[in-house]
Amino acid sequence: MKIQLATSNDLEWINNQYDSIGFVRSDLNREKVAIITYNNEYAGVGRLVQIDEDTIEMGGIFILPKFRGLQLAGELVSFLVETVKKLQVQHVYCLPFEELENFYKKYGYTEVDTTKEVVHPIILKKYNWCLDHYDKHVLLCKL
């Protein structure tokens, strides 16, 4: 298992994965994208999206079906959390499905109460979009 930050050479593969699951395509000009490999094969992807100088969204966590059950998502999230901590950004958000709440809590994420905390409008808009468009409930969490 190895994790590396993506380069422009990886972008086609990354966006093919995101296209296959209906996620927004990546743009390396405003994102740090990590690729996890297993036995030298691309196994999954995740990203840190720069919203503004004080705000990042961690998301796009996707492990290819044949590599699931190997705890690769945890390795990938841990890598992204360590990467974002080095950037010393004030606000780091994540929008996981509700059943993943305990998974993300292990890495320091807590649920945000939008009635008590001001959330970046771009993050809030995406959160509301997720609530309207996904069958599963989505949480708004912050590192």
Secondary structure, DSSP 8 states (H G I E B T S, - for coil): -EEEE--GGGHHHHHHHHHHHT-----TTTEEEEEEEETTEEEEEEEEEEEETTEEEEEEEEE-GGGTTSSHHHHHHHHHHHHHHHHT-SEEEE--BGGGHHHHHTTT-EE--TTTS---HHHHHHHHHHHHH-SS-B--EE-
